């Protein structure tokens, strides 16, 4: 076993210690602020909503988009009530229908009955976000099943022009979403055929990024060849227990589901994970679907935010133009349950003892004034110094013996935030042992519930 001598650097307890050397990649300021958001919302809304579809073919009439009670403030107030820090709107999905009055195509909201063609859902949501202090982002599908020019250079120019319009008239954006679905069958101006492209070359993502960053340089980017965050590899709301923010920018790696799910321990770039999942089975609204149960949503939180990833939770807006009551009630219940769970930190005020004489690991020991029952720990590394912990263990002392906690979680990586749930244990002392790390362990917080 590699000989390890490292110390625990607790920012909240030993502030006088000189910061250790940085190990590996670290987040940019934008990435750090994004990770600190933890939870934010997706809104899927468009022609699919009114035609009971998930992926429109590109030929659905624009006239079918007709919400009678659209209220973006209702969206924003609902999202804030359930703890969301931002919202990303599907400004254009794969069907090519645009929710703002774009100059690039007639297939947009300006040719729908909504506000007699004078509506602008992107603008209305952007304004509601400004009014109520919610961060704003947009999703703009690169794939467009409506446009006759899709597959040639003219479409790329059109797509970049759409990005330019969004940048010129809306924002700032905390995140810009490029979907990974690219090429396939579509209407394509009546051709009704299958078209394929090489996404890594065709869309010229570097130019797309430059358009966004020319005005909003702090925008996080999902997808494409120039991401600043990465997909987790599934849409189930579940990250792996082992979760590295380290990665590489090789395009093949950016499409490798196995690598996406865990990150790359020795990766040379900081590319944190985002978990995207819908509160309902579908991404768009369908009358026959219901929101997930409270237990399902809690599991999603613990397997996303609790596993060093950010949670992008989708809310399908219904045909009236509102987030359904059932979804609002469930999401608020979920948020209040989490708030109650983490209301009382039982480690607050306790200063841990350390043992630097151990040959192959280091540990923190918390001693309680009286026997205390815990069933959850939150560990956070100071990721401005890099992600370091590779393996750790948790034990508790009771009746003269050290005992392991009972959990299904693999205690490997920590990163920005790791939540370990375990069978309730009454203890006199708590021990967190760091068995393997890339360098001196730098924790910013340890809390217990």
C-alpha positions in Angstrom: 0.0 0.0 0.0 1.2 3.4 -0.9 2.6 5.2 2.2 0.3 8.1 3.1 1.0 10.9 5.5 -1.6 13.6 5.1 -3.5 15.9 7.4 -7.0 17.1 7.7 -7.4 20.8 6.8 -10.8 21.9 8.2 -11.5 25.5 7.0 -14.0 26.0 9.8 -11.6 24.8 12.6 -8.0 25.4 11.6 -8.1 28.7 9.7 -4.6 29.6 10.7 -3.0 26.7 8.8 -1.5 27.6 5.4 -3.5 26.3 2.5 -1.9 23.1 1.0 -0.8 22.8 -2.6 -3.5 22.4 -5.2 -3.8 18.9 -6.6 -5.2 18.4 -10.1 -7.8 20.5 -11.8 -10.0 22.9 -9.9 -13.3 24.7 -10.7 -13.5 28.1 -12.3 -15.4 30.7 -10.4 -18.4 30.0 -12.7 -18.3 26.3 -12.1 -18.0 26.8 -8.3 -21.0 29.1 -8.2 -22.9 26.7 -10.4 -22.2 23.7 -8.1 -23.2 25.8 -5.1 -26.7 26.2 -6.6 -27.2 22.4 -6.2 -30.9 22.3 -7.4 -32.5 24.1 -10.4 -35.4 23.5 -12.7 -36.1 22.5 -16.3 -39.2 23.6 -18.1 -40.3 21.6 -21.1 -43.0 23.4 -22.9 -43.9 23.8 -26.6 -45.9 22.2 -29.4 -45.4 18.8 -27.9 -47.4 19.9 -24.9 -50.5 20.4 -27.0 -50.1 17.4 -29.2 -49.3 14.7 -26.5 -45.8 14.1 -27.8 -42.2 13.9 -26.5 -40.3 14.4 -29.8 -42.2 16.3 -32.4 -41.5 15.3 -36.0 -41.3 18.9 -37.2 -44.6 19.1 -39.1 -47.0 19.9 -36.3 -48.9 23.1 -37.1 -47.7 26.2 -35.2 -51.4 27.1 -34.7 -51.8 24.2 -32.1 -49.7 26.1 -29.6 -52.4 27.9 -27.6 -52.1 28.2 -23.8 -55.1 30.0 -22.4 -53.7 30.9 -19.0 -49.9 31.0 -19.4 -48.3 32.5 -16.3 -44.5 32.6 -16.1 -44.7 34.2 -12.6 -46.6 31.1 -11.4 -43.7 29.0 -12.7 -41.1 31.1 -11.0 -42.9 31.4 -7.6 -43.5 27.7 -7.6 -39.9 26.9 -8.3 -38.6 29.3 -5.6 -41.1 27.7 -3.1 -39.4 24.3 -3.7 -35.9 25.6 -3.4 -34.9 25.9 -7.0 -32.1 28.4 -7.7 -32.6 28.7 -11.4 -34.7 27.6 -14.4 -33.8 26.4 -17.9 -36.5 26.8 -20.6 -36.8 24.7 -23.8 -36.6 27.7 -26.1 -36.6 25.3 -29.0 -36.9 21.5 -28.9 -36.1 19.0 -31.7 -39.3 19.9 -33.6 -37.8 23.3 -34.3 -40.7 25.4 -32.9 -39.3 28.5 -31.2 -40.8 30.1 -28.1 -39.6 33.5 -29.0 -40.4 35.6 -32.1 -37.3 34.7 -34.0 -36.3 36.2 -37.4 -34.8 32.9 -38.5 -38.0 31.0 -39.2 -41.8 31.3 -39.4 -42.1 28.2 -37.3 -42.4 30.1 -34.0 -44.7 31.6 -31.5 -45.4 34.6 -33.7 -47.5 32.3 -35.9 -49.5 30.8 -33.0 -52.8 32.1 -31.5 -51.0 32.9 -28.2 -51.5 36.7 -27.7 -52.4 36.9 -31.4 -48.9 36.2 -32.4 -47.4 38.8 -30.1 -46.3 36.5 -27.3 -42.8 35.7 -26.2 -42.4 32.9 -23.7 -38.7 33.3 -23.5 -39.0 37.0 -22.7 -41.8 36.5 -20.3 -39.9 33.9 -18.3 -36.7 35.9 -18.4 -38.6 39.0 -17.0 -40.3 36.9 -14.3 -36.9 35.5 -13.2 -35.5 39.0 -13.0 -38.5 40.2 -10.9 -38.2 37.3 -8.4 -34.4 36.8 -8.4 -34.3 33.4 -10.0 -31.4 32.6 -12.4 -32.3 32.1 -16.0 -31.1 29.6 -18.6 -32.1 28.3 -22.0 -32.1 25.0 -23.9 -31.7 25.3 -27.7 -31.8 22.0 -29.5 -29.1 21.7 -32.2 -31.2 19.1 -34.0 -34.1 20.7 -35.9 -36.5 18.3 -37.6 -38.4 21.2 -39.2 -35.8 23.0 -41.2 -35.2 22.1 -44.8 -31.6 23.2 -44.5 -30.7 20.8 -41.6 -27.6 19.0 -42.6 -25.9 21.7 -44.6 -24.0 24.9 -43.8 -27.1 27.1 -44.1 -28.6 25.5 -41.1 -25.5 26.0 -39.0 -25.6 29.7 -39.8 -29.3 29.8 -38.9 -28.6 28.0 -35.6 -25.9 30.4 -34.7 -28.2 33.3 -35.5 -30.8 31.9 -33.1 -28.1 31.8 -30.4 -27.2 35.4 -31.2 -30.8 36.5 -30.9 -31.2 34.9 -27.5 -27.9 36.5 -26.4 -28.9 39.9 -27.8 -32.4 40.0 -26.3 -32.4 37.9 -23.1 -30.1 36.9 -20.3 -27.9 36.8 -18.4 -27.9 33.0 -18.6 -26.5 30.8 -15.8 -26.6 27.8 -18.2 -27.0 27.2 -21.9 -28.1 23.7 -22.9 -27.1 21.9 -26.1 -29.0 18.6 -26.3 -27.1 15.5 -27.3 -29.8 14.2 -29.6 -28.5 15.0 -33.1 -29.7 13.8 -36.5 -32.2 11.2 -37.5 -35.6 11.2 -39.2 -37.6 14.4 -39.6 -39.9 16.4 -41.7 -37.1 18.7 -43.0 -39.3 21.0 -45.0 -41.3 18.2 -46.4 -38.4 15.9 -47.4 -39.5 13.4 -44.7 -36.2 11.6 -44.6 -33.3 10.6 -42.3 -30.3 12.8 -42.1 -27.0 12.2 -40.2 -24.3 14.6 -39.2 -21.0 14.6 -37.3 -22.1 16.6 -34.3 -18.5 17.3 -33.2 -17.8 19.1 -36.5 -21.1 20.2 -37.9 -22.4 22.6 -35.3 -19.1 24.5 -34.8 -19.7 24.5 -31.0 -16.6 26.6 -30.4 -18.2 29.5 -32.4 -21.5 28.9 -30.6 -19.8 29.2 -27.3 -18.0 32.4 -28.3 -21.3 34.0 -29.3 -22.7 33.2 -25.8 -19.5 34.2 -23.9 -19.1 37.4 -25.9 -21.8 38.9 -23.7 -22.3 36.4 -20.9 -18.8 34.9 -20.2 -20.0 33.2 -16.9 -22.6 31.0 -18.7 -22.2 27.3 -18.0 -22.5 25.1 -21.1 -24.0 21.6 -21.3 -23.3 19.4 -24.3 -21.4 19.9 -27.5 -17.6 19.9 -27.7 -17.0 22.7 -25.3 -18.9 21.9 -22.2 -18.2 23.3 -18.7 -20.3 20.5 -17.1 -21.2 17.0 -18.1 -24.2 14.7 -18.4 -24.4 11.9 -15.9 -25.2 9.3 -18.5 -28.8 8.6 -17.6 -32.1 10.4 -17.1 -33.2 8.5 -14.0 -31.9 11.0 -11.4 -29.1 8.7 -10.2 -25.4 9.4 -10.0 -22.9 6.8 -9.1 -21.5 6.6 -5.5 -18.0 7.2 -7.0 -18.2 10.7 -8.6 -15.2 12.6 -9.8 -15.4 16.1 -11.1 -12.1 15.4 -13.0 -12.5 14.6 -16.7 -11.0 15.0 -20.2 -12.1 16.9 -23.2 -11.7 14.2 -25.7 -15.0 14.1 -27.7 -15.2 10.3 -27.5 -14.9 10.5 -23.7 -17.7 13.1 -23.8 -20.0 10.4 -25.3 -18.8 7.5 -23.2 -21.7 6.7 -20.8 -19.4 4.7 -18.5 -17.0 7.5 -18.1 -19.7 10.1 -17.9 -21.3 8.3 -14.9 -18.2 8.4 -12.7 -15.8 11.0 -14.1 -12.1 10.2 -14.6 -9.9 10.2 -11.5 -6.8 11.4 -13.4 -8.7 13.7 -15.8 -7.0 17.0 -16.6 -10.1 19.2 -16.6 -12.8 20.1 -14.1 -16.1 18.9 -15.5 -18.7 18.5 -12.8 -21.8 16.3 -13.2 -25.4 17.3 -13.8 -28.3 14.9 -13.1 -31.4 15.7 -15.3 -34.7 14.0 -14.5 -38.4 14.9 -14.8 -40.8 15.1 -11.9 -43.2 13.1 -14.1 -42.4 10.1 -16.4 -42.3 12.3 -19.5 -40.4 15.6 -20.1 -43.5 17.2 -21.7 -46.9 17.3 -20.1 -49.3 14.3 -20.6 -52.7 14.2 -18.9 -52.4 10.5 -18.0 -49.1 11.0 -16.0 -48.7 11.9 -12.4 -45.7 13.3 -10.5 -43.2 11.0 -8.7 -43.8 10.1 -5.1 -42.2 12.0 -2.2 -40.0 8.9 -1.6 -38.8 8.8 -5.2 -37.9 12.5 -5.2 -36.0 12.1 -1.9 -34.1 9.2 -3.4 -33.3 11.4 -6.4 -31.9 14.1 -4.2 -29.7 11.8 -2.2 -28.4 10.1 -5.4 -27.7 13.4 -7.2 -26.8 16.3 -4.8 -25.8 13.7 -2.3 -23.3 12.2 -4.7 -21.4 15.2 -5.8 -23.7 16.3 -8.7 -26.1 19.1 -9.4 -29.8 18.3 -9.8 -31.8 19.6 -12.8 -35.4 18.7 -12.1 -37.9 19.1 -14.9 -41.4 20.5 -14.5 -43.7 19.9 -17.5 -46.0 22.9 -18.0 -49.6 21.9 -18.9 -51.8 23.0 -21.7 -53.2 26.0 -19.8 -49.6 27.3 -19.4 -49.1 26.5 -15.7 -47.2 24.1 -13.6 -49.9 21.6 -12.4 -51.1 21.9 -8.8 -50.1 18.2 -8.1 -46.6 18.8 -9.2 -46.3 22.1 -7.2 -47.6 20.5 -4.0 -45.3 17.4 -4.4 -42.2 19.5 -5.1 -42.9 21.9 -2.1 -43.5 18.8 0.1 -40.1 17.4 -1.0 -38.3 20.6 -0.3 -39.8 21.1 3.1 -39.0 17.5 4.0 -35.3 18.2 3.1 -35.3 21.5 5.0 -36.6 19.7 8.1 -34.2 16.8 7.7 -31.2 19.2 7.7 -32.4 21.8 10.2 -30.4 20.7 13.2 -26.7 19.9 12.7 -25.7 17.6 15.6 -22.0 18.2 15.0 -22.3 22.0 15.1 -19.9 23.4 17.7 -18.0 20.2 18.2 -14.3 20.4 17.4 -12.9 17.2 16.1 -9.7 15.6 17.4 -7.2 14.2 14.8 -4.6 11.5 14.9 -1.6 12.1 12.6 0.3 9.1 14.0 -1.5 6.6 11.9 0.7 5.1 9.2 -1.7 4.7 6.2 -4.6 7.0 6.9 -5.9 10.0 8.9 -9.1 10.4 10.9 -11.4 12.9 12.6 -13.1 11.9 15.9 -16.1 13.8 17.3 -16.9 13.2 21.0 -20.5 13.9 22.1 -21.4 15.2 25.6 -24.1 12.5 25.8 -25.1 9.6 23.5 -26.4 11.0 20.3 -28.3 9.3 17.4 -27.2 10.0 13.8 -28.5 8.6 10.6 -26.9 11.0 8.0 -23.6 12.7 7.5 -22.7 15.5 5.0 -19.1 15.8 4.0 -17.8 18.6 1.7 -14.3 19.1 0.3 -12.8 22.5 -0.4 -12.9 21.9 -4.1 -11.0 25.2 -4.8 -8.0 23.0 -3.8 -9.1 20.1 -6.0 -10.9 16.9 -5.4 -8.8 14.5 -3.4 -10.6 11.8 -1.3 -10.6 8.4 -2.9 -11.8 6.2 0.0 -13.1 6.8 3.5 -14.9 5.0 6.3 -17.3 5.9 9.1 -17.5 4.3 12.5 -19.2 5.0 15.8 -18.2 4.3 19.4 -20.7 2.7 21.7 -20.4 0.7 24.9 -16.6 0.4 24.6 -16.5 -0.7 21.0 -16.0 0.9 17.5 -18.7 -0.3 15.2 -19.2 0.3 11.4 -22.3 2.2 10.3 -24.8 0.2 8.3 -25.2 1.7 4.8 -25.5 0.7 1.1 -23.4 3.7 0.1 -19.8 3.1 -1.2 -17.6 5.5 0.7 -15.2 6.5 -2.1 -15.3 10.0 -3.4 -16.6 13.2 -1.7 -16.1 16.3 -3.9 -18.3 19.4 -3.4 -20.9 17.5 -1.4 -21.4 13.9 -0.3 -24.4 12.7 1.8 -24.1 9.4 3.5 -27.4 7.9 4.9 -27.2 5.0 7.3 -29.2 3.0 9.8 -29.8 5.2 12.9 -27.0 4.7 15.3 -26.7 5.9 18.9 -23.1 6.8 19.6 -20.7 8.4 22.1 -18.1 9.2 19.5 -18.0 9.4 15.7 -15.0 8.6 13.6 -14.4 9.5 10.0 -11.3 7.8 8.6 -9.7 8.9 5.3 -8.1 5.8 3.9 -6.9 7.0 0.5 -6.5 10.5 -1.0 -4.6 12.2 -3.7 -3.1 14.7 -1.3 -3.8 16.5 2.0 -7.6 16.2 2.7 -9.2 19.6 2.6 -12.7 19.6 4.0 -14.9 22.7 4.1 -17.7 21.2 6.2 -18.7 18.1 8.1 -22.3 18.0 9.5 -24.5 15.3 11.1 -28.2 14.7 11.3 
